């Protein structure tokens, strides 16, 4: 390890003589916890080691968690519409990079050390994912007095409503008519689809806790029935998440049950699907496509 660091230092001194480098210790998920808790620990380690109190900067910290680059673009759009200057931690928008005619692409992170340092001077923090960034938001509140709101992940109408209200609460900015119109178009689209196509279709969802729970809440909004939730994490903290209790309550009212499986992998997903025999739709990342193909079940 020491030899690697010495080589790195020599390279940096030669290629970037004026660049200051900071090494941040982070427990890797392979040795401590899961990918979910590992990401959360990584973001917390960044703000713990780099955040520095200074003059207020008027920015709103947005800790994105595990969302895709297109989601970050949408976050920036919403903040711009509201007239809010965001400090995006971590800004992965350019990971959705074009490949240009000269074969160059622009895949680089946009978050700087200065951005992370300035997180201590923001007007507030919103962690979009409770289990992938929530601890960093709580740290900034505890150590620097930056007000924190953790979740919900803005998937679906209800959660996006709450997310916009949280931005308004922390910044004092009004929600503009442009976003109300966008919301109205989304509701109009869902109203035309939900009962005719989605009602009572049974869904299996797999992935990290915030994504699975958010998608399950969205399913209930559009009359889909999220009957099987598989979370690839051995952390039992989400088992007490009040959102799960609310999902169960709504499911009982609609007369179906929700099965939640912890520390599940794709083998478990396929086994459960075969045992049940009643799944109409699969929601999850692309690694599950073979299960969808083999079992002739549509997948999103």
Secondary structure as UniProt FT lines:
FT   HELIX           2..15
FT   TURN            17..18
FT   TURN            29..31
FT   HELIX           35..50
FT   STRAND          60..63
FT   HELIX           69..82
FT   STRAND          86..89
FT   HELIX           93..95
FT   TURN            101..102
FT   HELIX           113..118
FT   HELIX           119..121
FT   STRAND          124..127
FT   TURN            130..133
FT   HELIX           134..144
FT   STRAND          148..150
FT   HELIX           156..171
FT   HELIX           177..193
FT   HELIX           194..198
FT   TURN            199..200
FT   STRAND          202..207
FT   HELIX           209..221
FT   TURN            222..223
FT   STRAND          225..231
FT   HELIX           236..240
FT   HELIX           242..253
FT   TURN            254..255
FT   STRAND          259..262
FT   HELIX           266..276
FT   STRAND          281..283
FT   HELIX           286..288
FT   HELIX           289..294
FT   TURN            295..296
FT   STRAND          298..299
//
